[in-house]
Amino acid sequence: MIATKGFTWDLRSVFGNGQTKTCSFRPGETKRVDESKTARNGLHCCENPFDCLSYYSMDGKNRFFRVEAAGDIDEDESGRIACTQITLLEELTPFTFAMEGMKYIINHPHRDRWEQRYHNVIVQQDEAEVKEKDAIAIARGNDPVVKGAEGSILGLIVEDETGIVQCKLAVVSAEQAERWYRLNDRRELEEVR
């Protein structure tokens, strides 16, 4: 199972495995433990990448990886995963983190808790705005709009009565900063206000 895991900058996992001590990781490494029970023991990760932000903020002090969860897997109703084996596959930049989060929403359009709001990451219905570089704003709806500072990441997920019909993820240029955008019929950002 492919999932997402957050870490401190030096690749320490400070939550999970039912211990107060931290566990160190290396890219490409596979860790194994004997048991997994969500919120009690095992190696933890999240199916929805944005859920990782409950534990690790996207503030430049933490890192995020796409991981493979394997072995004995236990999931709870809030989307947390505990497993007995985890492999760090790929480090996610803010852009690829946003892309993985959008893919999750697109692949699971009817799941609850897709809306998220953390310090510099906002994923919500119809309209989203961020004011910092490397921040993420994703809006989903019939005619969603987004706005961000230069260097921020904007995502749009357009849907109609049949489901999701188009999407786009872009980094805001100096010329696009502080303006509201929607997607036009050619999947291009179009200024709306």
C-alpha positions as CSV (number, residue, x, y, z in Angstrom):
1,M,0.0,0.0,0.0
2,I,1.4,3.4,-1.0
3,A,1.0,6.1,1.7
4,T,2.7,9.3,3.0
5,K,4.8,9.8,6.1
6,G,6.1,12.9,7.8
7,F,9.4,13.2,9.6
8,T,11.5,15.8,11.4
9,W,14.2,17.4,9.2
10,D,16.8,14.8,10.3
11,L,14.4,11.9,9.4
12,R,13.2,11.1,12.8
13,S,9.8,9.8,13.4
14,V,8.5,11.2,16.7
15,F,5.1,9.7,16.6
16,G,4.2,6.0,16.4
17,N,5.4,2.7,17.6
18,G,3.9,3.4,21.0
19,Q,7.2,4.8,22.3
20,T,8.2,8.2,23.5
21,K,11.6,7.9,21.9
22,T,12.2,8.7,18.3
23,C,13.1,6.3,15.4
24,S,15.6,7.3,12.7
25,F,15.1,6.5,9.0
26,R,17.1,6.8,5.8
27,P,15.8,7.2,2.2
28,G,15.2,3.8,0.6
29,E,15.5,2.0,3.9
30,T,12.9,-0.6,5.0
31,K,12.1,-0.6,8.8
32,R,10.3,-3.6,10.4
33,V,8.6,-4.1,13.8
34,D,6.7,-7.0,15.3
35,E,3.2,-5.6,15.7
36,S,0.9,-2.9,14.4
37,K,-2.1,-1.3,16.0
38,T,-3.1,2.2,15.0
39,A,-2.2,4.8,17.7
40,R,-0.6,2.1,19.8
41,N,2.3,0.4,18.0
42,G,3.8,-0.2,14.6
43,L,5.1,2.2,12.0
44,H,2.6,4.9,11.2
45,C,1.7,6.8,7.9
46,C,-1.4,8.3,6.3
47,E,-3.4,7.4,3.2
48,N,-4.3,11.0,2.6
49,P,-1.0,13.0,2.4
50,F,-2.7,16.1,4.0
51,D,-3.5,14.1,7.1
52,C,0.3,14.0,7.8
53,L,0.0,17.7,8.6
54,S,-1.8,16.9,11.8
55,Y,1.6,15.6,13.1
56,Y,4.3,17.4,11.1
57,S,3.8,21.0,9.8
58,M,5.0,22.0,6.3
59,D,7.2,24.8,7.5
60,G,10.6,23.8,6.2
61,K,11.5,22.1,9.4
62,N,10.0,18.7,8.5
63,R,10.1,16.4,5.5
64,F,7.6,14.2,3.8
65,F,8.0,10.9,2.0
66,R,5.9,8.6,-0.2
67,V,6.2,5.3,1.5
68,E,5.2,1.7,1.0
69,A,3.4,0.2,4.0
70,A,3.5,-3.5,4.1
71,G,3.3,-6.5,6.4
72,D,0.5,-6.5,9.0
73,I,-1.5,-3.3,8.2
74,D,-4.0,-1.8,10.6
75,E,-6.1,1.3,9.6
76,D,-8.5,3.3,11.7
77,E,-11.6,5.3,10.5
78,S,-9.6,8.6,10.5
79,G,-7.2,7.4,7.8
80,R,-4.2,6.6,9.9
81,I,-2.3,3.5,9.0
82,A,0.0,1.4,11.3
83,C,2.1,-1.4,9.7
84,T,4.9,-3.8,10.5
85,Q,7.0,-2.8,7.5
86,I,7.6,0.6,5.9
87,T,10.0,1.6,3.0
88,L,10.8,5.2,2.2
89,L,10.3,5.5,-1.6
90,E,10.6,9.1,-2.5
91,E,11.0,12.5,-0.7
92,L,8.2,14.9,-1.6
93,T,8.8,18.5,-2.4
94,P,6.0,20.9,-1.5
95,F,4.9,20.6,-5.2
96,T,4.9,16.8,-5.3
97,F,3.3,16.7,-1.8
98,A,0.4,18.9,-3.2
99,M,0.2,16.6,-6.3
100,E,0.0,13.5,-4.2
101,G,-2.8,15.1,-2.1
102,M,-4.7,16.1,-5.2
103,K,-4.3,12.6,-6.6
104,Y,-5.8,11.2,-3.3
105,I,-8.8,13.5,-3.6
106,I,-9.3,12.6,-7.3
107,N,-9.0,8.9,-6.7
108,H,-11.3,9.0,-3.6
109,P,-13.7,11.8,-4.5
110,H,-16.4,10.7,-2.0
111,R,-14.2,10.3,1.1
112,D,-14.9,12.4,4.1
113,R,-12.2,14.7,5.6
114,W,-10.7,15.8,2.3
115,E,-11.0,19.4,3.4
116,Q,-7.9,20.4,5.4
117,R,-6.6,23.6,6.9
118,Y,-3.2,23.9,8.5
119,H,-0.9,26.9,8.9
120,N,0.2,27.2,5.3
121,V,-1.8,24.5,3.6
122,I,-5.5,25.0,2.8
123,V,-7.6,22.5,0.9
124,Q,-11.3,23.4,0.8
125,Q,-14.5,23.7,-1.1
126,D,-14.9,26.5,-3.8
127,E,-12.2,29.0,-2.7
128,A,-8.7,28.8,-1.2
129,E,-6.0,31.4,-0.5
130,V,-2.5,31.4,0.9
131,K,-0.1,34.3,1.5
132,E,3.3,32.6,1.8
133,K,5.9,31.1,-0.6
134,D,5.8,27.3,-0.7
135,A,2.3,27.4,0.9
136,I,-0.4,25.3,-0.8
137,A,-4.0,26.4,-1.7
138,I,-6.3,23.8,-3.3
139,A,-10.0,24.5,-4.1
140,R,-12.5,22.0,-5.3
141,G,-16.0,22.6,-6.7
142,N,-18.0,23.5,-9.8
143,D,-16.1,26.7,-10.4
144,P,-13.3,26.8,-7.8
145,V,-10.9,29.8,-7.4
146,V,-7.5,30.1,-5.8
147,K,-5.1,32.9,-4.9
148,G,-1.5,32.8,-3.6
149,A,1.7,34.6,-3.1
150,E,4.6,34.3,-5.5
151,G,6.1,30.8,-5.2
152,S,3.0,29.3,-3.6
153,I,1.3,26.3,-5.1
154,L,-2.2,26.5,-6.4
155,G,-4.4,23.6,-7.2
156,L,-7.9,23.5,-8.8
157,I,-10.2,20.5,-8.9
158,V,-13.3,21.1,-11.1
159,E,-16.3,18.8,-10.8
160,D,-19.8,18.6,-12.0
161,E,-22.8,16.3,-11.4
162,T,-20.8,13.5,-13.1
163,G,-17.7,13.8,-10.9
164,I,-14.3,15.4,-11.3
165,V,-13.8,16.7,-14.9
166,Q,-10.5,18.5,-14.8
167,C,-7.7,19.6,-12.5
168,K,-4.4,21.6,-12.5
169,L,-1.5,22.3,-10.1
170,A,0.7,25.3,-10.7
171,V,3.4,27.4,-9.0
172,V,2.5,31.1,-8.8
173,S,4.8,33.5,-10.8
174,A,5.5,37.1,-9.8
175,E,2.9,38.2,-12.4
176,Q,0.2,35.9,-11.0
177,A,0.8,36.7,-7.3
178,E,-2.1,38.0,-5.3
179,R,-4.7,37.4,-8.0
180,W,-7.7,35.0,-8.0
181,Y,-7.7,32.3,-10.7
182,R,-10.0,29.6,-12.0
183,L,-9.5,27.0,-14.8
184,N,-10.8,27.7,-18.2
185,D,-12.0,25.1,-20.8
186,R,-8.4,24.7,-22.0
187,R,-7.1,23.9,-18.5
188,E,-5.3,27.2,-18.3
189,L,-5.3,29.5,-15.3
190,E,-7.7,32.4,-16.0
191,E,-7.7,35.5,-13.8
192,V,-11.2,36.2,-12.4
193,R,-10.7,39.1,-10.0
